[in-house]
Amino acid sequence: MTASDDITARYFETDHERVLEFDRKGRTAAVAQNREGYGMLKVRETADSPELERYYGFDMALDHAAELLGVRPNDLPVPDRASDMGM
């Protein structure tokens, strides 16, 4: 888990996906990618909710996640294990 100011980031893997989930004052956003580490990134409101949008680039997915949280993309703490997400 990584934290920056009032944003917490948690990276974890499920049987099918790599997930980077952010929390800011009860608002959440998640970026998910298939476990193999290729394919489009899915942005969701939570790790389990339906996808809102798909992106090829990690930076674009982070932009959307930041928008959901009401912060700038550079404010999002990204754990090292999640830094290679995207195509």
C-alpha positions in Angstrom: 0.0 0.0 0.0 1.2 3.5 -0.8 -0.1 6.8 0.5 0.3 10.4 -0.6 -1.5 13.2 1.2 -5.0 12.0 1.4 -4.9 9.4 -1.3 -4.2 5.7 -0.6 -3.2 3.3 -3.4 -3.4 -0.5 -3.1 -2.0 -2.9 -5.7 -3.1 -6.5 -5.7 -3.6 -9.4 -8.1 -6.6 -11.6 -8.5 -6.9 -14.9 -10.4 -7.5 -12.9 -13.6 -6.4 -9.3 -13.1 -3.8 -6.9 -11.8 -5.6 -4.1 -9.9 -4.5 -0.7 -8.7 -7.1 0.8 -6.5 -7.2 4.4 -5.1 -9.1 5.8 -2.2 -9.5 9.4 -1.3 -11.9 10.4 1.5 -14.2 7.5 0.7 -14.2 8.0 -3.1 -12.6 5.2 -5.0 -11.2 4.6 -8.5 -9.5 1.4 -9.9 -7.4 0.6 -12.9 -7.3 -3.1 -13.9 -5.3 -5.1 -16.4 -5.3 -8.8 -17.3 -2.9 -10.8 -15.2 -0.6 -11.5 -18.1 0.3 -7.8 -18.2 -0.9 -6.9 -21.7 -4.2 -5.6 -23.1 -6.2 -2.6 -22.4 -6.6 -1.0 -19.0 -10.1 -0.8 -17.5 -11.0 2.1 -15.3 -13.7 1.4 -12.7 -15.2 3.2 -9.7 -14.2 0.2 -7.5 -12.2 -2.9 -8.2 -15.4 -4.9 -8.6 -17.6 -2.5 -10.4 -18.3 -2.5 -14.1 -15.7 -0.7 -16.3 -16.3 2.9 -17.2 -13.7 3.1 -20.0 -10.7 1.3 -21.5 -7.3 2.7 -22.3 -4.1 1.5 -24.0 -1.9 3.9 -22.0 -1.4 3.9 -18.2 -1.2 7.7 -18.2 -4.6 8.0 -19.8 -6.1 5.5 -17.3 -4.5 7.4 -14.4 -6.0 10.7 -15.8 -9.5 9.2 -15.7 -8.9 7.7 -12.2 -7.7 11.1 -11.0 -10.8 12.8 -12.5 -13.0 10.3 -10.5 -11.2 11.3 -7.3 -11.1 15.0 -8.1 -7.3 15.3 -8.1 -4.5 15.8 -10.5 -3.0 12.7 -12.1 0.4 13.6 -10.6 -1.2 13.4 -7.1 -1.9 9.7 -7.5 0.7 7.5 -5.7 1.6 4.6 -7.9 3.2 1.6 -6.1 6.3 0.2 -7.8 4.6 -3.1 -8.6 2.0 -1.2 -10.7 4.3 1.1 -12.5 4.5 -1.2 -15.6 0.8 -1.4 -16.2 -0.4 -0.5 -19.7 0.8 -1.3 -23.2 
